[in-house]
Amino acid sequence: MRTPSGIECKYFYGDYFRGRSNEECRLLQAASERWTPDLCKTCPVPGIARANSCENLSLRARTSRPLSAIFQRRVQVYAYCEKNQRPVSEPYIGCGDCHPIPPIFEVKK
């Protein structure tokens, strides 16, 4: 479903049936965080979902206020590989074990 910022996100839900206007982020709701529409503008989750479609990757999110944006909350994402039972440092790429990089793309020294 499209977020208020116009990006497709599988965790965003909007109920507009018969004049309703209920919107929520189910990823932040699972973490008991408060969601506001301005969080969708800087959220990295839709980009991660487009870059990595691994079914073993689970995402958890929380909101925080970085020092560079004192008045604006941002979404921080933590990725975890269910298959290998370990955290993923780069969620855009994945853990590297579920979908190894083909040898044609490896850098030769």
C-alpha positions, -999 to +999 in steps of 0.1 A: +000+000+000+012+035-007+024+055+023+015+092+027+049+101+011+039+081-020+062+050-016+050+014-016+055-003+018+041-036+029+040-026+065+018+005+060-019+000+063-046+026+055-083+020+060-103+045+039-136+025+035-167+047+037-149+079+048-126+063+074-091+077+077-072+051+098-035+048+090-008+029+107+026+014+104+024-022+114+062-025+118+063+003+144+030-009+160+046-043+167+074-025+186+048-004+205+061+028+189+039+058+179+036+064+142+031+097+124+029+103+086+061+123+086+081+092+095+074+077+061+095+104+043+128+092+058+119+055+065+145+030+051+121+001+051+106+005+016+141+007+001+152-024+020+122-043+007+130-033-029+167-041-026+164-074-007+135-098-010+149-126+011+122-145+029+145-152+059+151-115+067+130-101+095+129-065+103+124-047+136+121-009+138+121+018+164+121+056+164+148+078+176+161+114+174+195+116+159+217+146+168+216+160+133+177+162+134+169+173+169+132+181+162+125+152+138+121+116+147+136+089+124+130+052+120+159+029+128+158-006+114+174-037+128+176-068+105+179-104+116+183-136+095+160-163+107+178-190+087+213-183+102+200-170+135+222-139+135+219-101+130+224-086+096+247-057+095+237-045+060+199-051+054+200-038+018+224-066+009+215-094+034+235-118+054+254-133+025+247-169+033+210-172+021+218-158-014+255-159-021+270-135-046+278-152-079+315-156-087+312-133-117+306-103-094+335-110-070+364-087-071+397-104-080+429-093-064 
